Amino acid sequence: MDKQRVLIIGAVALGPKVACRLKRLRPDDDVLMIDQDELISYGGCGIPYFISGDVSDVQALMSTSFHMPRTPKFFAEAKGVRVMNLTRALAIDRAARTVRVRHLDSGSEEELPYDRLVLATGARPRRLAIPGIDLPGVRGVANIHDAVAIKERMAKGEVGRVVVIGAGAIGCEMAEAFTDLWGIETTLVEVAPSVLPGILDPSLGRMVRRHLEEKGVTVRTGETVQEIRPGAGGAGLVVATGCRELAADLVLTAVGVVPNGELAAAAGLTVSPRGAVMVNARLETSDPRIFAGGDCIEVQHLISGRPFHFPQGSLANRQGRIIGTNLAGGHATFPGSTGAFCLRVFDMAVASAGLSFPQARQAGFDAVKALVIQADRAHFFPGMDLMSLQLVVDKKSRRVLGVQGVSGNGDALTGRIDAIAALLPHRPTVEDLSNLEVAYSPPYASAMDIVNAVANTAENILDGLNRTAEVEELEELFIRQADPEVLCLDVRGPANAAPFVARFGARWQNIPQETLHERLHEIPRDKKLFVVCNSGVRSYEALRQLDHAGLGERAVNLQGGVAALKKSGALDAEPEAAGS
C-alpha cells in the first residue's frame, strides 16, 4: 500500500484513537485531524466529576495518564499526527476527495485532500423545543467550556437553585455534582414516570430515586417542562411544568444527545432515520473510502438485533482501533454492543447490560424477570452491602436477555454485570448462569454468588415453582387500596415482623417459616397472599410449603422482599382516601 493521506474530522475520542493506531502501524502515512473546538482529546465522560470536585483540575481531563497535555503540539511531536483545531468541516466532495473547511480564527476557507476519510463528528445535546430555552442561565453540558462556565458561576456564589431537566445518566450525575459538593438546592425533572428510564426498569429506577431524595435532591417524575421564563423583576428563572413552577438560578438541560450526521448526509452517505451515519462491521460507510465511528453512528444491539445509538467513550475508543487497523490494510470488525453501562449516583452504583424488561417486550420476546437482593460478599464479612440484581430471560428459550443492578459497592456490581455482559453475545441460558464459575472468597463474594442466585430464581420462575409479585403490586393493593381481601404473610422472625404487624394489624400476619408446617391451619384460604421475608429466599421456601399443603393457589412471593419495599420507598405510600 502506497503512502496515503488520511483526514479525520473530529478530535475528541474516536479521532485520536484512529490516528495513533494508524501511525503505529504505518508511520509514513500523512494523518491530519481537524476539530472545530480549541480543545481536543479530552475525557468528556469526566465532566460531571470535574463539576462535583472529584476531579479538581480541568487539565486532568485533557492530559495523558503520565500528565502530558493532549495538545496539537503533543500529537505532532509524540504521535506524528498533524492537528488543525478551530477548523470546521463544511462539506465533503466525494468525487474530488476533498473536504472544504473554515478556519474559525481567520474565517478563511480551504480544500483539504484525502485518500481515506474518517468521520468522528460525535453527537450534540438534544434541544428542547420550548419557549425560553435560549435564555441566559439555560445551558447544556456538552463540553469542557460548558463545565468551566458552570463551575465558575457556582464558585462565585451565583447559583443557589438548579433545575435539571432530564433524569437520564447525565441528569443524575449532574444532580449529584450540584448537591454533594456545592450544597445547591437541586430539582430533577423527568417526563417519564421513573428516573433513568432508558436504562433501568421502573422497579430499580425507584430505588435510585429514593437514594437521590435521601441525598437532598427533589425529584419530579411524570412532568413535562412547558416553558422557561425570567423570574419576577428579571431575577433568576422560572421553570413551568404541567404541575408546578420551579424557581432556579441555573437550568441545565440533559435530555439526551443526537448523532451529528448532517455532514455525511449532505455528502450523500447513507444515514439512519435518527440521522446517524450507517456503517458496516468494518465501520465503513456507504462510501468504502470513508469510515465512521463513535457517537455519530448506530451499532447493532447484540440481543435485539436492532440498530441503536449508544454514545459511550469506551465504544469510541474500541471502534477507533478497528478503523485504524482497517486503514492500515487489516480486516478488523466491530460486531455490535450489548449496551453494557454503569453509573454512580451519590453512594449508589447502577449498572446494566442487554435488554431491560420493557425493552425485551418491545423487541418481541416473551420475557420474565427475576430479582434478588443479596449480600455482595459473605454475609458475615465486615463491610458487606446489599446488591439488587435483576435478570431478564426469554420464557420459551430460557435465554438470558439482560441484567440490571444497583448497589452501594460499585466494583462488586460492575464485576457481576461485566461477567454477564461477556456471555450475552453467546446466547447464555439461565442454566449457564446458574452454573457460572466465579472466584470466591468471603471478602469478595458469597459461596452462592448473587449471579448464581438470580439465575436460580429465574429458573424456578420459568419452571412454575416460584410465582412472584412486584413491589408495585403490593404497594397498590395492600398499602394504597388497603384491599381487605389481600393479606401479607411475613415468614420472618417475630422481632423483624413486629413493626409491620403494629402498622398493619391483622392484615400483616407473622408466621416464621420454620414453624409454618405446624401452623398451616392459620392460613386463610379465601385471601390473596403476598408471602414476604427479608429478601425473597425464605418466602420462596414458604411458598413451596403452601403449595405442598394445597394452600398456595392464591399465594405469590414478593420479589426482593422487605429489602425491596424499603429501597423503593413503597412503605412510604399512604392509603387512598375512602371513596377516592
N, C-alpha and C positions, 0 to 999 in steps of 0.2 A: 504494500500500500504506500503510495506517494505521500509526501508531507501534505497535510490538509489544514485548511482554515476552519476552525470551529468557533462559532459565535454563540454565546449563551446569554439569553435575555432573562435577567433575574439573578441576584447575587446574595440571597439570604441563606437558604438551607440547601435545596437541591443543586443550585448552580455551582457553588463552591465544591460540593462533593463530586459532581461530574468533572469539573475542571481538574481537580487534584488527582482523581483516579486516572483520567486520560493522560495527564502529563507524566505520571509514574510509569505508565505502560508505553507511551510514545513521546518521549521528551522533545522530539523535534517538531511536533505539531504546534501550530500557532493557535493558541487558545485565548479568546478575548471574552470577558464578562462585562456586561453593561447593566446598570441599575439606575433608576430614576432618583433614588434616595442618595443622600451623602453617606449614610451609614450602611455597611454591608456585613454579611456573615455574622449575624448576632443571634442569640438564643431567645427568640420571641416567646417561647413557652415559659421563660423565666420572668416575664414582665410582671405578673401578679406578685411574685415573690420579691421583686425589687420594690414595688409599691408597699408591700407589707413590712419590709425591713429585713426579711430573711436574707436577702442579698443586699448588702449595704451600699455597694458601689456599682453604678450602672456600667462601668467599664468592664466589670466581670462578665457581663453578658456579651461583650464584644471582644473577648480575649480567648486565646487558646488555653489548654489545661496547664501550659507552662508559662502563662501570664504574658504572652506576646499579643498586642492589639492586632486584630484581623483587619488591617487597612489595605488600600491598594498597594502601598509600598511593600507590606508584608507578603502579599500574594506574588508580586513581581519578583522580589528577592528570594523568598523561601520556596516558592512553588513554580516559578517560571510562568505565571499566568498574568496576562495584562488585564487591567480593570479600568473601565470608564464609569465612574459614578456620576451622579447628577446628569444622567443621559437617558432620555426617554425614547423607547421604540415607538415609532409612529405607524409604520406599515411594512409588511413583508411582500417583496416581489419574488415570487417563487420561480418565475421564468428566468429572471436575471440573477437569481440567488443573491439578493441584496436585502438589507434592512435599512429603511430610512429612519434616522434618529435625529433628535434635537438635543443639543447641549444646553441644559437649563440655566447654566451660569451666564452664557453669552447669547443664547437664543439662536445660534447658528445651527444649520442642519447639514447632514452629510449622508452618503450611502455607504454602508459597511458591507463588504462582500463576505460570503461564506461558502464553504463546501458542505458543511453539516451545520444544522441549526438546532439549538435546544431551547425549548420554551419552559422557563421556570418562573412563570408570571404570578404564581401564588393565588391567593384569594383576598377578598376585601370584605369588610363588615357589611352585613345585610342592613339596608336602610329602611327605617320605618317611615311609611307614608302618612304622617300625621302632622297637624298644624304645630308649629313651634320647634320642629326637630332641628332647625338651623340656628336657634337662639344661642347666644353666648352662654357658656356653662353647661351645654349639652354636648357630649362627645362620646366617641368610642375609645377603645384602647387597642388600636391596630398595630402600633409600632413603638419604637423607643421614644420618639418625640412626644407621643401621647402620654406615655408613662412618666416622663420627666416633668411635663407640664402639670399633670395631676398631682404628682408628689410635691412640686414646688408650691402649688396652691394650698395643700394641706399643711406643709411646713410653715407657711405664713399665717396659718390660723384662719384662712378664708372659708374653710369648709367645716360646717358643724352638722349638716344633714345631707345625706346622699340617698338618692333613689336609683337603684339598679334595675333596669328593665331587661328581664330575661333571666331565668334561673337555670340555665344550662351550665356547662362546665366553667366558662369564663365568668358568668354572673356569680356563681357560688364562690369561686376563687377570689373575685374582687370584693364580694361582701365580707369575706374573711379579712382581706387586706385592709379594708376601711375600718373594720370593727376592732380587730385584735390589737394592732399596734397603736392606731390613732384614736381609738375610742369614739369614733364618729357614729352618730345615730344613723343607722342604715336600714332601709326598707328594700326588700327584694320583691319585685312584681313579676308574675308569670301568668301567661294566658292559659296554660294547661292546668289541669287540676292538681298536679304534683310537681315537685322540683325534679330537675334532671330528667325531663320527660322523654327525651330521645335515647336515654342511656339506661335508666332503671325502671322496673315495674313500679306501679304506684305503691305497692306494699313496702318495698325497700326505700322508695322515694320519701315515704312518710317518716322513716327513721332518720333520714338526712335532714328533713325539715325540722323534726323535733330537736335535733342537735343544733341546727342553726339558731333556733329560737332560744335554746338553753344558753347559747353564747351571746345573746342580745340582739340578734338580727330579727327584725319584723318581717314576716313572710306573708305575702298576699298572693295566693294562687287562684286561678279561675277568674282573673281580672284582666281586662284589656285596656291599655293606655290609649285614650282617645285624643288627648291634647296636652301640650306643654305650653304654658304661658308665663309671662313675668308676674312676680308676686306684687302685692299691694305696694304702690309707690315705687315700683321698679326694683324692689329688694328681693333678691332670690328668684326662685322659680316655683311654679305650682304644676304638679303632675296630676291630671284628671283621668281617673278610670271610670268605668261604669258604676262603681260603687262608692268612691270617695275621692277626696282631693288631698294630695300629699305635698307638703312644703319641702323644698330642697335648695341647697346652695350649689349642688352639682348633680346632674343627671347623667348616668352612664348607660349607654345602650349596649347590650350584649345579647343580641337576638340571632346569633349565628353568622356564618360567612357564606359568600357565593364565589364560585371559581371565576378567575379572570381569564375568560376565553375569547374576549372580543377581538383581540389581535389575530388569533388563529382563525376565527370565523370570517373576519374581513379578508383574510388571505385565501379563503375557500377551503380551509381544512374542516373536517367533519367534527361537529360539536354535538353534545347531548342536549336534550330538552332543557336541562338545567344550565346549559351554557358551558359545560366542562369540555375540555379537549378530549376527544376519543383516541385511545391508543390500543395497540395490540400487546401481546405478552412481552414482546421485546421493548415495549414503550415507544414504538414508532407511531407517528400519527398517520393520517391517510396519505401523506407525502413521505416516502421512505427516507428522504434526506433530512426530515425534521423529526426530532424526538420531543417528548414532553413528559413531565412527572411532577410530583409534589401536589400542592393544593389546587392546581389548575386542572387536574384530571379527575376522572372517576375510575374506580377499580372494581373488580368483581368480588362480590361477597362470597366467601368460600362455603357458606352454609345455605344461603338462599339462592345462590347462583345469579343474583341480580346485580346490576351496577349500582354503586353508591358512592357518595362523596365523603371521604374520611380524611379531613385535614389534620395530619399529625407530623411533627418534626421527625419522628422515628421512621415513618414511611418515606418521607422525602430523602432522608439520608440513604436508606437502603436502595431506593429507586435511582438515586444519583450514581451509586456504584455500578448498578446494572447498565445504566446509559453509558457511563464512562467505559465499561468493558466492551459494549457493543460498538461504540465509536472507534475503539481500538481494533476492531475486527473480530471480537468474541461473539459468543452466542448465549448470553445470559437472558433469563426470563424472570418476570415477576408474576407469580401465579394468582395473586389476589390477597385478600385480607379477611381475617375473622373478626375484625373490629375490636381487637384487644385494646383495653382502655383502663387507665387508672387516674385517680384524682384525690387530692387531700382537701378536706373541708374541716377546718379547725383541727380537732383531735380525732377526726373520723376519716378513715381511708375508704374510698369507693373504687371498685374495680369490676370489670365485666369483659366477656368475650363471647362471640357468637350472637345469637338472637335472644332478645328478651321474649317473655311470654306473648305480649301483644304483637311483636314483630313476627314471631313464629306463626301465629294465627293468620296474620295478614299475608304471609308468604305461602299459605295454603297447607300448613302442617296441622294435623290433629294433635295438638300439643297439650301436655300436662306439666305441672311444676311441683317441685319438692323443695321445702325449706327446712333447713336445720340450723339451730343456734347452739353452738358448742364451744368449749374452751379451745383456744388456738394452740395450746400446749397441754401437757398433763395437768389435770385439774388441781393436783396437789402442789404444783410448782409455783413459787412466788412470781408475781407479775403477770400471771395468765390473764387473758381478756376474752370476752365472748366474741365470737365471729358469727355473723349471719351469712349463710351461703345458700343460694337458690339455684337449682338445676332445672333446665327446661329440656324436655325429651319428647320425642315423637311416639305417640301411643302405639302405632302399628309396628314400626320397625325397631322401636326401643333405642333409636339413635339419639345421642346427646346433641342438642341443638344450640345450647348456650348455657352460660353460668354468670351469676352476678353475686356480689357480696359487699358487705360493709363491716368494718372492724376498727377497733382502736389501734391495732398493730398493723401498719401498712405493709411492712416487709412480709409478715406472715400471710396476709391476704393476697398480695400480688404474687407470692410464690405459688399459692394454690391456683390462682387464675391463670398464671403463665403455664403451669403444667397442663391444665385442661386445654388452654388455647393451642398448645403444641399438638395435642391429639385431635382437635376438632377437624382439621382438613382430612384426616384419615377415617372419618365417619365412625367414631367410637360408640359403643352401646353402653347402657348403664352397667352391664356386667363387666365391661372393660374398666370402668371407673371403680366399681366395687372391689376389684382385684388390683387396682393400680398400686404399684410398689412405691412407697415414699420413704425417705430416710427418717428414722425415728430415734429420738432421744427426748426425755421429759422436758428439757428446756426449750424444745423446738416444736414438738408435736405430741398428740395423743397416740396411744398404742393403736386405737382405731381412729385413723385420721379423719378429719371432717370431710375430706373429699370422698373417702370410702363410705362414711356415714350418710352423706347426702345421696350418694348413688344407691346405697342400700334402701334408703327411704323411697326413692323414686321407683326402685324395683318392687317394693311392697305395694306402692300405689298402683303400678301397672298390673300387678298380679291380683288386685282386688282385696288385698289383705289390710290395707290402710286407707280408710275412707276419710278424707281430710276436709277441713273448712279453713277459710282465711280469716284473718283478724277483722277485715271489713264486715264479714257476715255476722260475726259475733257482736261486733260493735253496733250494727244496725238493729239486729233482732233482740239481743239481750239487754244492751245498755240503752240505746236511744228509744226503741219502741217498748222496752220492758215487757216483751211478749210473755204472758203468763204460761204459755204452752212451751216455753223454752227454759231449759234448766242447765246450769253448769255443774258438772261432776268433777270436782277437784280431787285428784288422786295423790296429792302430796301429803306430807305430814301435817298434823293439826296446827303447829306453830306457823307454818308458811301460809296455810289457808285462812287462818283466823281473821286477818284484816278484810278479806273478801267476804267471809261469812258475816262479819259485822256490818259491812256496807250493803250487801245484797240480801241478807236474811236467808229465808228458806229457799230462795231461788239459786243460791250457791251452796251446793251440797258437798260436804267433805267426807270422803271415804278413802283412806290411804290405799294405794294399790295392793300392798302386801296383805291387806285384810279384806279385799274386795270379794274374794271367793266365799268368805264367811258371811257377807252382808248383802248378797245379791238380792235378797228379799226386800231390801230398802230401795231398790232402783225402781222408779215409776216407769210403767210400760206405755203410758199414754202421752209422753212428752218428748220433744226433740232434745237430745242430749249433746252438749258440747263437752267432750272429755278433755280435761285440762291438767297439765303438770307444768314444771318449770320450762321445759324445752320441747316437749312433744315425744320424748322417749318412753317415760313411764305411762303416759296416756295411751301410747300405742299398745303397750302391754295390756293395759286395762281394756282397750277396745277389743283385743283378741279374746280376753276373758269373757267379755259381754257377748261376743259372737258365739263363743263355745256354749254359753248358757242360754242362747236363744234370745238374748235381750239387746242385741246390737243393731236391730233393724233401723232404728231412728237415731243412732249414735254416730257422731263424727269426731275425729281427732283434730284439735286445734293446732295447726302448723306453727311451730316456733314457741308454743305455749305462752305462759305468762311473760316470758322474756320478750316475745314479740309484741304483746299487749303494751308493756311498759315502754319499749323502744320506739313504738309508733305513736304513742300518746293516746291510744284508744281509750285508756281508762280515764282520760280527762273529759270524755264526752259526757254530756248531761242528758237525762231522759227527755223525750219530747213532751211538750205540754199536752195535757189531755184535750182531745178534740182537734189537735192541730193536723 
